[in-house]
């Protein structure tokens, strides 16, 4: 698993690169199968279901253990661009869609905001599919009263807006990078070495890529400021991050190809960047040790800052 980029913290947000979860005390002895991940709001982006590198099985496992009041799907949920290059739709992808629909039926407010890979859905903005409304963008109000623009972010990507074919070429190159990365990391696993991301390495090392990311972040934050909002939650560039700027707070959900991250809002309004795979490892792990008063710390909750 590649290390998440560092970020500055504010009183409203925290960054959990290790994905460590806090154990809540509830006085029972729950088996791992009954532990739940709880939050007020969850933001997921760039699932890319249908793409050969999508981590649909892990995502489905997380969704099965997730309890929240609102769930934002912040674009590129289904990778329709893959229809032209080879569709990789497997049972795990079907399970993810089924789980999202069942969450909506069970009363979770699931909101779908299309991205550039599923932009055909934008023509249906204002409608609902299986109790899931489709919106071009949204404004989310946190528990502590802050208002955040929620958008996939491709509208602020000059490459996508002015040269769609170049964006598709970039997606094709990224697909080959992911394939190469899978082969390379298979050898790393044999040598008991941790996951290493070639795509993330290039993003952070190549000057033009860094400039592209910086301009994107400035553009989405600028739009939030123009609308009089306190920040933005987005995806698109597959670079998970929380950062406080003068213009507001920037939240990027990351993706479910490599980083496998999500942004969560606590019941008090604080926002957290969570490593989904490490969250699952703790949910599935052994029971915590008995506390000093004989209480088992067994129920998992979203991490909280000290």
C-alpha positions as CSV (number, residue, x, y, z in Angstrom):
1,X,0.0,0.0,0.0
2,X,1.5,3.3,-1.0
3,X,1.8,6.0,1.7
4,X,-0.7,8.7,1.5
5,X,0.5,12.2,0.9
6,X,1.0,14.3,4.0
7,X,-1.2,17.3,4.7
8,X,-1.6,20.1,7.1
9,X,-4.3,19.8,9.7
10,X,-7.0,22.1,10.9
11,X,-9.4,22.0,13.8
12,X,-12.0,20.6,11.4
13,X,-9.9,17.9,9.7
14,X,-7.3,15.3,10.4
15,X,-5.2,13.0,8.3
16,X,-4.8,9.3,9.1
17,X,-2.1,7.9,6.7
18,X,-1.8,4.7,8.7
19,X,-5.5,4.2,8.7
20,X,-5.4,3.3,12.4
21,X,-8.9,3.0,13.9
22,X,-10.1,3.8,17.4
23,X,-11.7,1.1,19.4
24,X,-14.9,2.2,21.2
25,X,-15.9,0.8,24.6
26,X,-19.4,-0.8,24.5
27,X,-19.1,-3.5,27.2
28,X,-19.8,-6.5,25.1
29,X,-17.8,-9.2,23.4
30,X,-18.5,-8.8,19.7
31,X,-16.9,-11.1,17.1
32,X,-15.1,-9.5,14.1
33,X,-18.1,-10.1,11.8
34,X,-20.3,-7.8,13.9
35,X,-17.9,-4.8,14.1
36,X,-19.0,-1.8,12.1
37,X,-17.4,1.4,10.7
38,X,-19.5,4.3,11.7
39,X,-19.7,7.9,10.4
40,X,-22.1,10.7,9.7
41,X,-21.1,11.1,6.1
42,X,-18.8,9.2,3.8
43,X,-17.3,10.4,0.5
44,X,-16.1,7.9,-2.1
45,X,-14.6,8.7,-5.5
46,X,-13.1,7.0,-8.5
47,X,-14.2,3.5,-8.0
48,X,-13.8,2.8,-11.7
49,X,-16.0,-0.3,-11.7
50,X,-15.4,-2.1,-15.0
51,X,-11.7,-1.2,-15.1
52,X,-9.3,-4.1,-14.7
53,X,-7.5,-2.4,-11.8
54,X,-10.6,-1.6,-9.7
55,X,-10.5,-3.0,-6.1
56,X,-14.2,-3.9,-6.2
57,X,-13.9,-6.9,-3.8
58,X,-12.3,-4.8,-1.1
59,X,-14.7,-1.9,-1.7
60,X,-17.7,-4.3,-1.3
61,X,-16.2,-5.6,2.0
62,X,-16.0,-2.1,3.3
63,X,-19.5,-1.1,2.2
64,X,-20.9,-4.2,4.0
65,X,-19.3,-3.0,7.3
66,X,-20.2,0.7,6.9
67,X,-22.9,2.6,8.8
68,X,-23.6,6.2,7.8
69,X,-26.4,8.6,7.3
70,X,-25.2,10.0,4.0
71,X,-22.9,8.6,1.3
72,X,-21.6,10.6,-1.6
73,X,-20.4,8.9,-4.8
74,X,-18.1,11.6,-6.1
75,X,-17.7,10.5,-9.7
76,X,-16.1,7.9,-11.9
77,X,-18.1,5.2,-10.2
78,X,-18.6,3.1,-13.3
79,X,-15.8,3.4,-15.9
80,X,-17.8,3.7,-19.1
81,X,-14.6,4.6,-21.1
82,X,-13.6,0.9,-20.7
83,X,-16.5,-0.1,-22.9
84,X,-14.3,0.9,-25.9
85,X,-11.2,-1.0,-24.6
86,X,-12.4,-4.1,-22.8
87,X,-15.0,-4.4,-20.1
88,X,-13.9,-6.0,-16.9
89,X,-17.2,-6.4,-15.1
90,X,-17.0,-9.2,-12.5
91,X,-19.2,-10.4,-9.7
92,X,-17.5,-8.1,-7.2
93,X,-18.6,-5.1,-9.3
94,X,-22.1,-6.4,-9.3
95,X,-22.0,-6.8,-5.5
96,X,-20.8,-3.2,-5.1
97,X,-23.7,-1.8,-7.1
98,X,-26.2,-4.1,-5.3
99,X,-24.9,-2.9,-1.9
100,X,-25.2,0.7,-2.9
101,X,-28.8,0.2,-4.0
102,X,-29.6,-1.7,-0.8
103,X,-28.1,1.1,1.3
104,X,-30.3,3.6,-0.4
105,X,-33.4,1.3,0.2
106,X,-32.4,1.0,3.9
107,X,-32.6,4.8,4.3
108,X,-29.0,6.0,3.7
109,X,-29.0,9.2,1.6
110,X,-26.8,8.0,-1.3
111,X,-26.0,10.8,-3.8
112,X,-24.3,10.2,-7.2
113,X,-22.3,13.0,-8.7
114,X,-21.0,11.8,-12.1
115,X,-17.4,12.3,-13.3
116,X,-15.7,12.3,-16.7
117,X,-15.6,8.4,-16.9
118,X,-19.4,8.2,-16.3
119,X,-20.3,11.6,-17.7
120,X,-23.2,10.1,-19.7
121,X,-25.1,10.0,-16.4
122,X,-25.0,13.8,-16.3
123,X,-27.8,14.0,-18.9
124,X,-30.0,12.5,-16.2
125,X,-29.1,15.0,-13.5
126,X,-32.2,15.8,-11.4
127,X,-33.6,12.2,-11.7
128,X,-33.3,9.2,-9.3
129,X,-32.1,5.7,-10.1
130,X,-33.0,3.2,-7.4
131,X,-33.6,6.0,-4.8
132,X,-30.2,7.5,-5.6
133,X,-30.4,11.0,-7.0
134,X,-28.1,12.1,-9.7
135,X,-26.6,15.6,-9.4
136,X,-24.1,17.7,-11.3
137,X,-22.7,18.9,-8.0
138,X,-23.9,19.4,-4.5
139,X,-23.3,21.5,-1.4
140,X,-22.9,19.5,1.8
141,X,-23.4,21.1,5.2
142,X,-21.3,19.5,8.0
143,X,-22.5,18.9,11.5
144,X,-20.5,22.0,12.7
145,X,-22.1,24.2,10.0
146,X,-19.4,24.4,7.3
147,X,-20.6,24.3,3.7
148,X,-18.6,22.3,1.2
149,X,-18.8,22.1,-2.6
150,X,-19.0,18.4,-3.7
151,X,-17.8,17.8,-7.3
152,X,-15.9,15.2,-9.1
153,X,-13.6,18.0,-10.4
154,X,-13.2,17.2,-14.1
155,X,-15.0,20.4,-15.0
156,X,-11.9,22.2,-13.7
157,X,-9.4,20.0,-15.6
158,X,-8.4,22.0,-18.8
159,X,-7.1,18.8,-20.5
160,X,-10.5,17.1,-20.1
161,X,-12.5,20.2,-21.1
162,X,-10.5,21.2,-24.1
163,X,-8.9,18.0,-25.4
164,X,-11.0,14.9,-24.5
165,X,-9.0,12.6,-26.7
166,X,-5.9,13.6,-24.8
167,X,-7.6,12.8,-21.5
168,X,-8.6,9.4,-22.9
169,X,-5.1,8.8,-24.1
170,X,-3.9,9.6,-20.5
171,X,-6.4,7.1,-19.1
172,X,-5.1,4.4,-21.5
173,X,-1.5,5.1,-20.4
174,X,-2.6,5.0,-16.7
175,X,-4.2,1.6,-17.4
176,X,-0.9,0.2,-18.7
177,X,0.9,1.7,-15.7
178,X,-1.5,-0.1,-13.4
179,X,-0.9,-3.4,-15.2
180,X,2.9,-2.9,-15.0
181,X,2.5,-2.0,-11.4
182,X,0.6,-5.2,-10.7
183,X,3.3,-7.4,-12.2
184,X,6.1,-5.5,-10.4
185,X,4.3,-5.7,-7.0
186,X,3.7,-9.4,-7.5
187,X,7.5,-9.8,-7.4
188,X,7.7,-7.4,-4.4
189,X,5.2,-9.6,-2.5
190,X,7.4,-12.7,-3.2
191,X,10.3,-10.7,-1.6
192,X,8.0,-9.7,1.3
193,X,8.2,-6.0,0.4
194,X,5.3,-3.5,0.7
195,X,3.2,-2.2,-2.1
196,X,4.8,0.5,-4.2
197,X,2.9,2.7,-6.7
198,X,4.6,3.6,-9.9
199,X,1.8,6.0,-10.9
200,X,2.0,7.9,-7.6
201,X,5.8,8.0,-7.8
202,X,5.5,9.6,-11.3
203,X,2.9,12.1,-10.1
204,X,5.0,13.3,-7.3
205,X,8.3,13.3,-9.2
206,X,7.4,14.6,-12.7
207,X,7.3,18.5,-12.7
208,X,4.6,18.7,-15.3
209,X,2.4,16.3,-13.3
210,X,2.9,18.3,-10.1
211,X,2.0,21.5,-11.9
212,X,-1.1,19.9,-13.3
213,X,-2.2,18.8,-9.8
214,X,-1.5,22.1,-8.3
215,X,-3.5,24.0,-10.9
216,X,-6.4,21.6,-10.5
217,X,-6.4,22.1,-6.7
218,X,-6.3,25.8,-7.1
219,X,-9.2,25.7,-9.6
220,X,-11.6,23.7,-7.5
221,X,-10.8,25.7,-4.3
222,X,-11.3,28.9,-6.3
223,X,-14.8,27.7,-7.4
224,X,-15.7,27.0,-3.8
225,X,-14.5,30.5,-2.8
226,X,-16.5,32.1,-5.6
227,X,-19.7,30.4,-4.3
228,X,-19.0,31.6,-0.7
229,X,-18.3,28.1,0.6
230,X,-15.8,26.8,3.1
231,X,-14.1,24.2,1.0
232,X,-14.4,21.5,-1.6
233,X,-14.6,17.7,-1.7
234,X,-13.5,16.2,-5.0
235,X,-11.8,13.3,-6.7
236,X,-10.6,12.9,-10.3
237,X,-6.8,13.1,-9.9
238,X,-6.4,10.0,-7.7
239,X,-4.4,11.8,-5.1
240,X,-5.9,11.5,-1.6
241,X,-5.4,14.6,0.5
242,X,-6.7,17.0,3.1
243,X,-5.2,20.4,3.1
244,X,-6.1,23.7,4.7
245,X,-5.6,26.8,2.5
246,X,-6.5,30.5,2.8
247,X,-9.3,29.9,0.3
248,X,-10.7,27.0,2.3
249,X,-10.2,23.3,3.0
250,X,-9.3,21.0,0.1
251,X,-10.5,17.4,0.5
252,X,-9.7,14.7,-2.2
253,X,-11.2,11.3,-1.7
254,X,-8.4,9.5,-3.7
255,X,-9.4,6.3,-5.6
256,X,-10.2,2.6,-5.3
257,X,-7.5,1.4,-7.8
258,X,-4.4,2.2,-5.7
259,X,-4.9,4.3,-2.6
260,X,-8.2,2.8,-1.6
261,X,-9.2,5.8,0.5
262,X,-12.3,7.6,1.6
263,X,-13.2,10.9,3.3
264,X,-15.4,10.6,6.3
265,X,-17.2,13.1,8.5
266,X,-17.6,12.5,12.2
267,X,-20.7,13.2,14.1
268,X,-19.2,16.5,15.3
269,X,-18.4,17.6,11.8
270,X,-14.6,16.9,11.7
271,X,-13.4,15.3,8.5
272,X,-11.0,12.4,8.2
273,X,-9.0,10.8,5.4
274,X,-9.1,7.0,6.0
275,X,-7.1,4.2,4.5
276,X,-9.8,1.7,3.6
277,X,-7.7,-1.4,3.4
278,X,-6.2,-0.8,6.9
279,X,-9.6,0.0,8.2
280,X,-10.7,-3.4,6.9
281,X,-7.7,-5.1,8.5
282,X,-8.7,-3.6,11.9
283,X,-12.3,-4.5,11.4
284,X,-11.3,-8.1,10.7
285,X,-8.6,-8.2,13.3
286,X,-8.6,-9.9,16.8
287,X,-10.5,-8.4,19.6
288,X,-8.8,-5.6,21.5
289,X,-7.3,-6.4,24.9
290,X,-9.5,-6.2,27.9
291,X,-9.4,-2.7,29.4
292,X,-8.4,-2.0,33.0
293,X,-12.0,-2.3,34.2
294,X,-12.6,-5.6,32.4
295,X,-14.4,-3.9,29.4
296,X,-13.6,-5.3,26.0
297,X,-12.8,-2.6,23.5
298,X,-14.4,-4.3,20.5
299,X,-16.4,-1.9,18.3
300,X,-14.6,-0.1,15.6
301,X,-15.3,3.6,14.9
302,X,-13.8,6.1,12.5
303,X,-10.5,7.4,13.9
304,X,-10.5,10.6,15.9
305,X,-7.7,13.0,16.5
306,X,-6.1,13.3,19.9
